[in-house]
């Protein structure tokens, strides 16, 4: 879930930084001691990511509903077979 924060009460330095972000329209990663802490992206990217997440969850739910009656052992066997096939194809394409 996306959380919205108001920046009315932040320091002038933070406001200047945010204004710069608005002007430059880029993607940023804020770091602390050289380690990524948070990413800053334009609002349209957040909306796109949220929609993508919702689409994937809907597909997973549909798949679960369609396969609810399939025994767990059968699903495990099918998954194992598919993994073996993909590995075979990958090995053949590397040769």
C-alpha positions as CSV (number, residue, x, y, z in Angstrom):
1,X,0.0,0.0,0.0
2,X,1.3,3.5,-0.9
3,X,1.5,5.9,2.0
4,X,1.1,9.6,1.5
5,X,3.1,12.1,3.6
6,X,2.6,15.8,3.7
7,X,5.8,17.9,3.4
8,X,4.3,21.1,4.8
9,X,6.1,20.8,8.1
10,X,9.5,19.6,7.0
11,X,12.7,21.7,7.1
12,X,13.5,24.2,4.3
13,X,16.4,22.0,3.3
14,X,14.1,19.0,2.6
15,X,11.6,21.3,0.8
16,X,14.5,22.5,-1.5
17,X,15.5,18.9,-2.1
18,X,11.9,18.0,-3.0
19,X,11.6,21.0,-5.3
20,X,14.8,20.0,-7.1
21,X,13.4,16.5,-7.6
22,X,10.2,18.0,-9.1
23,X,12.3,20.0,-11.5
24,X,14.7,17.3,-12.5
25,X,12.1,14.5,-12.8
26,X,14.4,11.7,-12.1
27,X,14.7,8.6,-10.0
28,X,16.8,8.8,-6.8
29,X,18.1,6.4,-4.2
30,X,18.8,8.0,-0.8
31,X,21.7,6.3,1.0
32,X,22.9,6.2,4.6
33,X,26.6,5.3,5.1
34,X,26.7,4.1,1.5
35,X,23.7,1.7,1.9
36,X,20.4,2.3,0.0
37,X,17.7,3.4,2.3
38,X,14.8,4.5,0.1
39,X,14.1,5.1,-3.6
40,X,12.3,8.2,-4.8
41,X,10.4,7.9,-8.1
42,X,7.7,10.0,-9.9
43,X,4.1,9.3,-8.9
44,X,3.2,7.7,-12.2
45,X,5.8,5.0,-11.6
46,X,4.3,4.2,-8.2
47,X,0.9,3.9,-9.8
48,X,2.3,1.7,-12.5
49,X,4.0,-0.6,-10.0
50,X,0.8,-0.8,-7.8
51,X,-1.2,-1.7,-10.9
52,X,1.3,-4.4,-11.9
53,X,1.2,-5.8,-8.3
54,X,-2.6,-5.9,-8.4
55,X,-2.6,-7.6,-11.8
56,X,-0.2,-10.3,-10.6
57,X,-2.2,-10.9,-7.5
58,X,-5.4,-11.2,-9.6
59,X,-3.6,-13.8,-11.8
60,X,-2.4,-15.8,-8.8
61,X,-5.9,-15.8,-7.4
62,X,-7.4,-17.0,-10.7
63,X,-4.8,-19.7,-10.9
64,X,-5.5,-20.8,-7.3
65,X,-9.2,-20.9,-8.0
66,X,-8.8,-23.0,-11.1
67,X,-6.5,-25.5,-9.4
68,X,-8.0,-25.6,-6.0
69,X,-9.2,-29.2,-6.5
70,X,-5.8,-30.5,-7.8
71,X,-3.9,-32.5,-5.1
72,X,-0.8,-30.9,-3.7
73,X,1.3,-33.9,-4.7
74,X,0.2,-33.6,-8.3
75,X,1.1,-29.9,-8.4
76,X,4.5,-30.7,-6.9
77,X,5.1,-33.3,-9.6
78,X,4.1,-31.0,-12.4
79,X,6.3,-28.2,-11.1
80,X,9.3,-30.6,-10.8
81,X,8.7,-31.7,-14.4
82,X,8.5,-28.2,-15.7
83,X,11.7,-27.2,-13.9
84,X,13.5,-30.2,-15.4
85,X,12.3,-29.3,-18.9
86,X,13.4,-25.6,-18.5
87,X,16.8,-26.8,-17.3
88,X,17.2,-29.2,-20.2
89,X,16.3,-26.4,-22.7
90,X,18.7,-24.0,-21.0
91,X,21.5,-26.6,-21.2
92,X,20.8,-27.3,-24.8
93,X,20.8,-23.6,-25.8
94,X,24.2,-23.1,-24.1
95,X,25.7,-26.0,-26.1
